């Protein structure tokens, strides 16, 4: 693969954010919210950050939605628009058709693989390759992936939470919890609607989650629609009023980890007891998880300093000789 002159574009297709890096260049990175705005039955209006600003703000007939979910492609047309835009923003002085490498979840189906191959081809790729997403995550977290040693990773993403026990370069056991940051946003909005008869949108709920449950602010003022009068209304919300959904997510993660560890060897369980757990993904910034998981599991939990970037950080190491030979698979 090395003497072809092709540049490699390495992608982490998250449900909330797409991250891309150009192999061999530390400064050539890009990320965009995984949102595309379009006219119903018509053309693309905006992608990425511009489209995200339109969430809940567009007129009738304009929809802003995510083209990726749970590691798969929901809409080929919208995904293509987003990927083409990101590629077009990168310098193209010495290459025209790159090789595109996709971090692919272990649970991806043959249909998912074909969708990503088609997406990459339509975006102008000369070749397409896949890398194991869980292994890329472990590499990005600087874990001893290829050693005979168990490493337990909890990735709290937007659409789901993934738990993987890694050893000798592979996933030993894994579990997917269909809850993540999006479900928490919905729970926060539902709680305020039921308690205070105020309706807020997903962007406001996400901001509230970030400020109160992530940054640790004691309270915040939000604006929404009063369900009784239909008029705008301001509401001051205390952090304790929205902590319950985060605690429930933490309890579900604890149950998932407990079930997972019941099915592995005592040696691997011993590794986890000694080395602890790594918490990553955007949800790793939630203080409720940082506090509750160590207490409930009785295990040390390490919080990654750049939790949203662990997968793309692993992709940047993908072409180290030993890593490339073991993790990279051609898709087309």
DAKA-V547724 format. One record per pair of residues at least 4 apart in sequence whose C-alpha atoms are under 7 Angstrom apart, sorted by the first residue. I is the first residue (numbers start at 0). J is the second residue. If there is no record, write none. Layout:
((I;J) (I;J))
This chain:
((5;94) (5;97) (5;98) (6;22) (6;94) (6;97) (6;98) (7;21) (7;22) (7;97) (7;98) (7;99) (7;100) (8;19) (8;20) (8;21) (8;22) (8;97) (8;98) (8;99) (8;100) (9;19) (9;20) (9;21) (9;22) (9;99) (9;100) (9;101) (9;314) (10;18) (10;19) (10;20) (10;100) (10;101) (10;102) (11;17) (11;18) (11;19) (11;101) (11;102) (11;310) (11;311) (12;16) (12;17) (12;18) (12;70) (13;17) (13;67) (13;70) (14;33) (14;67) (14;68) (14;69) (14;157) (14;158) (15;32) (15;33) (15;157) (16;30) (16;31) (16;32) (16;33) (17;30) (17;31) (17;32) (17;33) (18;29) (18;30) (18;31) (18;311) (19;28) (19;29) (19;30) (20;27) (20;28) (20;29) (21;27) (21;28) (22;315) (31;47) (31;48) (32;47) (32;48) (32;51) (33;47) (33;65) (33;66) (34;46) (34;47) (34;50) (34;51) (34;63) (34;64) (34;65) (34;66) (35;45) (35;46) (35;47) (35;50) (35;63) (35;64) (35;65) (35;77) (35;81) (36;43) (36;44) (36;45) (36;46) (36;50) (36;61) (36;62) (36;63) (36;64) (37;41) (37;42) (37;43) (37;44) (37;45) (37;61) (37;62) (37;63) (38;42) (38;43) (38;44) (38;60) (38;61) (38;62) (39;60) (39;61) (39;62) (45;49) (45;50) (46;50) (46;81) (47;51) (47;81) (48;52) (50;54) (50;63) (53;57) (53;63) (54;63) (55;200) (57;61) (57;62) (66;72) (66;73) (66;74) (66;77) (66;78) (67;71) (67;72) (67;73) (68;72) (68;73) (68;158) (69;158) (69;159) (70;104) (71;111) (72;111) (72;114) (74;78) (75;79) (75;118) (76;80) (77;81) (78;82) (79;83) (79;118) (79;122) (80;84) (81;85) (82;86) (82;122) (83;87) (83;122) (84;88) (91;95) (96;123) (96;124) (96;125) (97;124) (97;125) (98;124) (98;125) (98;126) (98;127) (99;119) (99;124) (99;126) (99;127) (99;128) (100;127) (100;128) (100;129) (100;130) (101;128) (101;129) (101;130) (102;129) (102;130) (102;131) (102;132) (103;107) (103;129) (103;130) (103;131) (103;132) (104;131) (104;132) (104;133) (105;131) (107;111) (107;112) (108;112) (109;113) (110;114) (111;115) (112;116) (113;117) (114;118) (115;119) (116;120) (116;127) (116;330) (116;331) (117;121) (118;122) (119;123) (119;124) (119;127) (120;124) (126;331) (127;329) (127;330) (127;331) (128;327) (128;328) (128;329) (128;330) (128;331) (129;327) (129;328) (129;329) (129;330) (130;326) (130;327) (130;328) (131;135) (131;326) (132;136) (132;310) (133;137) (134;138) (134;168) (134;169) (135;139) (135;310) (135;313) (135;314) (136;140) (136;309) (136;310) (136;313) (137;141) (137;142) (137;144) (138;142) (138;144) (138;313) (139;309) (139;310) (139;312) (139;313) (140;309) (144;165) (144;166) (144;167) (144;168) (145;166) (145;167) (145;168) (146;166) (146;167) (147;166) (147;167) (148;166) (148;267) (148;270) (149;164) (149;165) (149;166) (149;267) (149;270) (149;271) (150;164) (150;165) (150;166) (150;271) (151;163) (151;164) (151;165) (151;271) (151;276) (151;277) (152;162) (152;163) (152;164) (152;276) (152;277) (152;278) (153;161) (153;162) (153;163) (153;277) (153;278) (153;279) (154;160) (154;161) (154;162) (154;278) (154;279) (154;280) (155;159) (155;160) (155;161) (155;179) (155;279) (155;280) (155;281) (155;282) (155;283) (156;160) (156;179) (156;180) (156;280) (156;281) (156;282) (157;179) (157;180) (157;181) (158;177) (158;178) (158;179) (158;180) (158;181) (159;175) (159;176) (159;177) (159;178) (159;179) (160;175) (160;176) (160;177) (160;178) (160;179) (161;174) (161;175) (161;176) (162;173) (162;174) (162;175) (163;170) (163;172) (163;173) (163;174) (164;170) (164;171) (164;172) (164;173) (165;169) (165;170) (165;171) (166;170) (166;171) (174;259) (178;182) (179;183) (180;184) (180;282) (181;185) (182;186) (183;187) (183;244) (183;245) (184;188) (184;201) (184;204) (184;205) (184;208) (185;189) (186;190) (186;244) (187;191) (187;204) (187;241) (187;244) (188;192) (188;198) (188;199) (188;204) (189;193) (190;194) (191;195) (191;196) (191;197) (192;196) (192;197) (192;198) (196;225) (196;226) (197;223) (197;224) (197;225) (197;226) (198;223) (198;224) (198;225) (198;226) (199;203) (199;204) (199;223) (199;224) (200;204) (201;205) (202;206) (203;207) (204;208) (205;209) (206;210) (207;211) (208;212) (208;213) (209;213) (209;214) (210;214) (210;215) (210;216) (211;215) (211;216) (211;217) (211;218) (211;238) (212;285) (212;286) (212;287) (213;284) (213;285) (213;286) (217;237) (217;238) (218;235) (218;236) (218;237) (218;238) (219;235) (219;236) (219;237) (220;233) (220;234) (220;235) (220;236) (221;233) (221;234) (221;235) (222;231) (222;232) (222;233) (222;234) (223;231) (223;232) (223;233) (224;229) (224;230) (224;231) (224;232) (225;229) (225;230) (225;231) (225;232) (236;240) (238;242) (242;246) (243;247) (244;248) (245;249) (245;287) (246;250) (246;287) (247;251) (248;252) (249;253) (249;288) (249;291) (249;292) (250;254) (251;255) (252;256) (253;257) (253;292) (253;295) (253;296) (254;258) (255;259) (256;260) (257;261) (260;268) (263;267) (263;268) (264;268) (265;269) (266;270) (267;271) (268;272) (269;273) (270;274) (271;275) (271;276) (272;298) (275;298) (275;299) (275;300) (276;299) (276;300) (276;301) (277;300) (277;301) (277;302) (278;283) (278;300) (278;301) (278;302) (278;303) (279;283) (279;302) (279;303) (279;306) (279;307) (280;306) (280;307) (281;306) (281;307) (283;288) (283;302) (283;306) (285;289) (286;290) (287;291) (288;292) (290;294) (291;295) (292;296) (293;297) (293;298) (293;299) (293;300) (305;309) (308;312) (309;313) (310;314) (311;315) (312;316) (313;317) (317;322) (317;323) (318;322) (318;323) (319;323) (320;324) (321;325) (322;326) (323;327))
